[in-house]
Structures are given as C-alpha cells and as structure tokens.
C-alpha cells in the first residue's frame, strides 16, 4: 500500500510529510493519524512495535571484527552473549557495560578459565557452592550472564553507583578495585556490539548499517513517522524503502552493495529504534512495548496514566494543580504554576472521568484497595512514614508497571518517572484503584 503511494519517493522529491500523507490518507484514514499523533504513549508504542529485536536481527545488523576490539573470536562471542542477555532481560546499556567489564576482569572473557583453586568457573568465575548453579550451568555463558544480572539488579541504585562498587557487590572479589580499569574498554565493546543509547531500557539494535546522509535519513524518518501513525504494516514500509534504494531516491545508499530488501530491513529497523527511543523519552523514559501495550489495555487507568505522562517536565508546585490542570500553588508554590503530588493525581483521574479529590486523605478512600502484587497502570500508590497508619501518608504517585511510577516529587523538581527502591518498599502504605 505504501509502496504504491511512493511515500519515500514523494518525500525525497520535496513533497514533504504533509503532502505525502495526503497521498495515502484516503486509503488508510487521516483521522487515525491525528488520533495517534495526539497520544505520545500510543505513538511510542506503535514505533517500538516496528523494531525487530530478535537475536537474528541484531546479528544481521551488527557485524564487528574481533581485531577491531582487540578480542579473539571466543572473547567476542562471549561479550556478545553478555550484551544480548542484558537486552533480553530489558536492562539498560549500563548493565551490559558492568557485565562486560566484570567478565574482562574475572576471565578475560574466556569461558574455560578455572580459578580460586578449582572452585570458580566460566566467564564470571562463579562458585557453585555459593548458589550460582552447577559447574555445567555456570560454564554456559548465557546462563552465567543471566545469573550475574539477576544479582546485579538487586543492588540498590546500581545504575548510578560506580561500576567497581556494583561489580564488587555481586562478585565479592578479593580485588574489589580491579574492575574499574576495564570500564573504558567495556564501553567500547558494548557500543560496537549495538548496546544502544545511553538511556534506560536501551535496545540492542545498531544504528544505520549505511551512513545515510542527513537528508536521506530525514526522508526515511518522515516516511516512517507517517506510516506508523497511519497503522501501515512494517512490511510495507520495508518495501517502500527497498523501492527507494532501487530507484535512487536514497542516493547516499547507492554505494551499498548486496540485497536491497535486506538493506531496507536494516535501515527501517534502525530508524524505528531511534524513533521508539526518542518518543518514549518524551513520556518520561523508555517504556518497552509490552509495558505500553499493558497501559493501552487498562481502561480508565490507562487514560489517567497517559494524562499524567503528558505532564512530564511540568514544575512541582506546593498546593498546585487539580482537575483542571497545573496552577499556581500556595506557600512556597505561590509563584510556580504546576502540580504537587495529589494535584497531579487529581488531574490524571479527572481526565479519566473520575473525581478523587485534591488531597491524599480523600484519594486514599477514592476506590478499592489493591495489593502490591496486583498493581495495574494508573493505580494510585501511597507512601507513609508509618505504613500502618494512613494518617502519616505523605506522598501519592501513579503506577506505571509495578516497578515505575509517575509523580510530582518535591519543590524544585518536575513531574517525572520514579522507580521503586527499598526505601519506597519500606514506606509503601497501600494502593487504590479509583472508579
């Protein structure tokens, strides 16, 4: 469908995004474009769904010479396993860097190393007697990487602490400072293996396999944005880019050899990955497609959460905000137009058609109680100095996925995405599902 309309051709010829949409809006529905463009979470979800994150796709796009990184073929294979495992677990780029640096120190990325007087094995030198698994398991690089990351994520604030501190918390090495010297090299290895952007939940999809000119990259991007917003299948976008390659409408890719369709797959995958990351960051941080899909299926909770996500970046204002949106606060918030925590919650649920009041005391009683294990997108989560006493509740946030929430935290901050920590767990008073 899109190939017939020639979106790449139209944009490359100077038609621009608007006129190109006009070519196909009649076939696919311009109203859908407007609706999706108006909802950043829905557009981000659609963009992320266009990205092929399968191991085969990553291997096809990312071709790295071992010599370029100073690694043997075995070392490169093990490094790739660590990076792809971090991606499969939904962990950010930083996790992959910590994992690669740790393995460089422990085994120089060689799986056959046996250490600690015959007690430690594999790329992470894990000890079976300490609960890491059997010798056969810990000498399976993928298993070893998964076990390493399962312990890494239990280290409080691991993403912001120095690499050597995090690695030592997991490994309990006799040489705790030794990991630091590998950080720079690990960064380069992860980057070369398509470790993705330096943001949370980054993907393992590499950037464009051919260095498209800025103009050609904009052409692909505009075509992709229109196609995503109109709900055009990914296969049709690939066909359109293939046509563009073959007809010379992407001139900077002319020097590339090989199968045009395969090259188009890589270009679309890379462009969609960028778009997914950029759009997701606009709603607070990168949210994976599964989370975005769960949000879209959560009824009124989805409406409330998406309303709150659209307020990312609005200033915190003590006593500010309400059903009508951000407003001037009171006291220290008197000169700031924005939200406090309960004002944001009231606004979000008002958008879903539910009145919950403007104070945490009324919001605490504005719906049914929800166990921590059954949280859904949009649920209100409350924190208290004494979790057993509702009178000590001091903060309310809006649940995203049980691990993250959107909230207005304190004076001087803005509406933002937060993450559960051990401190939040200790002060969790309960959750409420309004409506």
Buried (B, 14 or more C-beta within 10 A) or exposed (E): BBBEBBBBBBBBEEBEBEEBBBBBBEEBEBEEBEEBBEBBBBBBBBBBBBBBBEEEBBEBBBEBEBEEBEBBEBBBBBBBBBBBBBBBBBBBBBBBBBBBBBBBBBBBBBBEBBEEEEBBBBBBBBBBEEEBBEBEBBBBBEBBBBBBBEBBEEBEEBBEBEBBBBBBBBBEBEEBEBBBEBBEBBBBBBBBBBBBBEBBBBBBBBBBBBEBEEEBBBBBBBBBBBBBBBEBEBEBBBBBBBBBBEEEBBBBBEEBEEEBEBBBBBBBBBBBBBBBBBBBBBBBBBBBBEBBBBBBEBEBBBBBBBBBBBBBEBBBBBBBBBBEBBBBBEEEBEEBBBBBBBBBBBBBBBBBEBEBBBBBEEBBEBBEEBEEEEBBBBBBBBBBEEBEEBEEBEBBBBBBBBEBBBBBBEBEEBBBBBEBEEEBEEBBBBBBBBB
